[in-house]
Amino acid sequence: MLTKPDIEDEEIVRCLRDTYGLNVEKISFLPLGADLNTAVYRVITSNATDYFLKLRRREFNEAAVLVPKYLSGLGLRQVIPPLATATGQFWVSLAFFKAILYPYVEGRNGIEMNLSDKQWIEFGATMKRFHSADIPSTITSGVQRETFSPKWREEVKTFLGRIEDEIFEEPVASEMTLFLKLKSREIFKLVERAENLAYLLQRQSLEYILCHADIHGWNVLIDKEGALYVVDWDTIIFAPKERDLMFIGSGLGASGRTPLEEETLFYQGYGQADINQAAIAYYRYERVIEDIGVYCEEIFLSDKGGEDRVRLFEYLQSNFLPNGTIERAFQFDKALMAI
């Protein structure tokens, strides 16, 4: 969220004092991320300890907090665990948000800086440990299971139909309408191929594991000493491992490396894996389609958002850049069909 949410700083300070026992001197809103349901703050206390506060509204998955806490307890230091309140809870209600507090880690994400060879290998090893972890069902009971749902494909087709007939006065919505009309043939091709692959995968016997489902460069944090962390677990889902592995080499976040270079380094850490290539292709298409659907909802169904609206439109356009996510998805699928 790039625009500060409609909640007073004093209310946040009072909540942190009453539930975590913190004597807060200052909180600073951090304009980060494309998720309009998540706002984050840096919290500075009187004892010079800084914290990272996450406010999550609408959909809240308890496992998104409990899973990284459990993984940290297993010794996975590449995960930042949530902090407990004075009563041992890992989140509290705050207005229309759930509030989760973490230690503050100073650093840059994997988009702001390119990962080193060593960090790419560590990234792979971290994901392997996560994929192999035996996490109790009491923690993951509310986690969704992959169904290869047509939801976002249908959503995108609906919006492409709407923009042919409706006129949007708001500037970002108007500009996005023109852009989507220009790209509609390409988008329909994405949807059609994803539908074919979904049909294929639904008829296969697939192994499901717990996946992070959003491990692009924005969710990899490197601190000042070079330590690597995987953050933002809001999208965890039970799915084939390719739900995570599709990000490696996908072009979702410039890494400064070719797809082959990314994959070579990542799998040095992850180890040998039997990859379902059709699942990789499906997830690369479906990720772009979901992004388009989400951005359409935010831009066409509301005039709110300010700077967030501009940023979302920029994100949407970036998928269509040369060597971007769409081009790489088509290239990978073309190679797959040639086998």
N, C-alpha and C positions, 0 to 999 in steps of 0.2 A: 504494500500500500504506500503510495507516494504522498497522499493527502492525509494530514493528521485527522484522526477520527473525532467524532463529536462527543468527547468525554473530557471533563476538566482534569487538569493535572493534579489538583488538590484531592480529587476523588481517588486517583491512582495512588498518590502518596499516602493517603489515609488507609487504603486497603493494604498496602505493603507494610505499614506500621502495625496494623491490627492483626494481620495473618502471619507475617514473616518476622515481625519484631524488628524491622529495619528503621533506622533513623535516617531518612532520606533527605539529602541536601539539595539534589537537583535531578530532574529527569529530562531527557532530551529525546524527542521523537526522531526516529531514523527513517527517512524516506527510502525504503528498500523493497524490492520484490514486485512481482506482477500480480500477486494474489490480493484481491480487493477485500478478502475476508480476514486478513491478517495484518495487524499493526505491531511494530516493534519499537522498543525504547531502550536507551542506555540509562541505567539508574546509578547515581553516584551517592554514596552514603558518607556519614560523618567519620567513619573509621577508614576512609580512603579505599574501600572495597567497591568495585564496580560490578553491576549485574546486568544481565540481558533479560528484558521483560517482553514476553510475547502475549499479545491479546488476540484471541481467536473467536470469531463470531460465526453464526449459522452452524454449519456442520462441524461437530467436534467429535473426534474419534479418540476415546480414552487410550487406545493402544498406541497412538502416535506419541504419547507421553510415557507410557509404561514400558514399551519395547526398548527405547534407548536407555531407560533407567536399568532395565534388566541386562541389556548387553554390556553396559558399563560395569555392572556387578560381576559379569563374567571375565572382566579384565580387558575388554575391548576399549582401549584408550582413545580410539578415533571417533568416539561418540561422546557428546557433551550431555551429561545426565541432568534432568530437572532437579531443582532443590525442593526440599519438603518444607511445608509450613510448620508453625509451632505445634500443630496437632497431627503432623505426619501425613498431610495430604500433598499431592503433587500438582494441584491446580485449585483455583478458587473462582467463584462467580464474581464478576465485576460488571455492573450494569448489564448490557446485552452481550458481554464477552465472557470467555473463560480466560483467566490469567495464569500464565506459567512462567516461573522464574528460573533462570539459568546463571551459572557463572559467566562473566563477560570475557570473551576471548578476542583479543585485538588481532586483526589479521585481514587478509584479502581473499576474495573467492577465486575459483579457478577460471573465471573470465577475465578478472583484473590482472591476473598473473598466470603465466603458463606453468603447468606442473613440470618438475624435473623428471628425468628418467626414474630416479629412485622413488619419487612421489607417485608416479603412475603405477609402479610395481606395488607400492604399499597400498594404493587405492584398490588394486585388484585383490590383494591378499585380504584387505578389510572386507570387501564384498563377499569373498569366499567364506570367511569366518561367520559373517552374518547369515549367509544362505545355509550354512551348515549347523547353525545354533539350534539347540533343542529348547524352544521357548514354550513355556506352559500354556495350555489352552485357556486357562483362566485369564491370561493376559490378552490373548488374541481372539476371544470368543465373539467380539463384535466386528471383526475385520471382514470386509466383503470378499467374495470369491469371484474370480474372473469368469465371465459368461460369454465374452466376445459379443456383447450387446450392440445392437444397431443404433442405440440412442443418439450418439453424436453424429453418425452418418445421416440419420433422418433429420436431425436438428439442422445440419448444414444445408441439406437439400431444401428444407423449409425456408431458411433464410435466403437462399439464392433465388427461390421463387418469389419471396416477398419483395426483394429489392427491385424486381422487374416492374412491380406495380405501384409501390409506395414511394413517396417523396419524404425525405428526412431533412428538416431545416437546420438541425444542429450541425455546426461545421465539420466536426470529426466524423459524425455519422454520414454526412453527405459525401465527404471525401472517400470514406471507406466503401460506400456504395459503388462509386465509380471504379475503385480498385478491384473490388470483387467481381464486378461485371467483366472487367478486362481479363480476369484470371478464372472465370467460371468454368471454361472448358477443362482447364488443368485440374481444377478442384473436383469436378465431376469424375475425372479419370482417377484421381486419388480414391474417391469414395467407391467407385466401381471395383477397383482392384482390392481394396480393403474388404469389401463385402465378399468377394470370391475367396480370399484367404481365410476370412472368418468362417465361412461355410466349410472349408477344408479342415481347419483346426478343430472345429466343434465335433468332427467325426474321428478325431485321433485320440488315442489314449495318452494323455499328457500328465506328467508329474507336476504337482502344484507345491510351491514353497512360499514362504513369506517374502515378499519383495518390497523394496523401498518405493519403487515406481517413479522416482523423480531425481535420478542421480546425475543430472547434468552439472556443468561447471559452476553454476550459481549456487549449488548446494554442496560444494566441496570448499571447505575453508582451510586456509593455510595461515598459521600464526607467525609471529615475528621470528620465532626460532626454527620455522620450517615444519612444525608438526602439522599433520593433516587430520581433518575432521570431516565426517559426513553429517550434514545437518538437515533439518526440515523433513520430518517423518509423517507429515499429514496425509500422505497419499498411499500408505502401506496397504497391500492387498495380497491375498493368496492367488498366485498365478504361476505359469511356467517361468523358469528362471530367465527366459529371454525377455521378460517384461523389464528387467533391469539391464540385461546385457545388450539390448538393442541400442542403448545410449552410446556405447563405445564405438566411435567412428561414424556416428550419425550426423554430425555437423551441428548438433544442438548446443551451441556455445563454442566459439572459436578456441581452439587449443594450440594453434600454431603448428600442428602436426597433420600428416595425412591419415586417412582412416587406418591404413595398414600399420603405420607407426604407433597409433593409439592402441590398436588391438595387440600388437606384438608385446608392448610393454605391459599393458593391463593383464594379459594372460600369463605373463611370467609370474605375476603375483597370484592370480586366481587359480592357475593350474589348468590341466587338461580338462576340457568340457565337451560333452557331446551336444552340439548346438543344433537346434531345429531351425534351419534357415528360413522356412516359411513363417515361423513365429517371429523371427527378427524382422522380416519384411512387413508382416502384418502390423507389428507394434510401431514401426517407423511411420507407416502410413497413418495409423490410427492416432498417434500422438499429434501429428499435424492437424488432422481432422478435428480432434477434440479441442485443440487450441483455437482453431477457427470458430468452432461452435461457441466456446466460452467467450471469446472476444466479441462475437456477434451479439450474444446475450447482454453483455455489459454495455456495448455501444448503442444497439438498436432498441433495447427495452427500457432504457433510462437515459436522461440527459445529465445525470449526476456523475461526478468523478473528477472533474477538473483535469489536472495534469496526468492523472491516472489514465484518462481516456486517450490522451495523446500517446502515452507510452505503450498502451495496449495496441494501438494501431501500428506503431513502429515495430512492435514485436511480431505482429501478424505479417507485415511486409517483409521482415527479415527472413522468413521461411522461404521466400521466393527468390532470394539473392543467388547469384552464381555460386555453386559449390555449397549451397545451403541445405537445409533439411530435406526439402522436396527433391532437389536434384540428386542428392545422395540416396534418398529412398528409391527413386526410379532406377538409378544406376545399380544399386544392390539387387533390386528385383529383376532387372534385365539380366544380370549375371546369373541369378538363380534360375531363371527360366531357360537359360542357355545350357544348363547342366544336363 
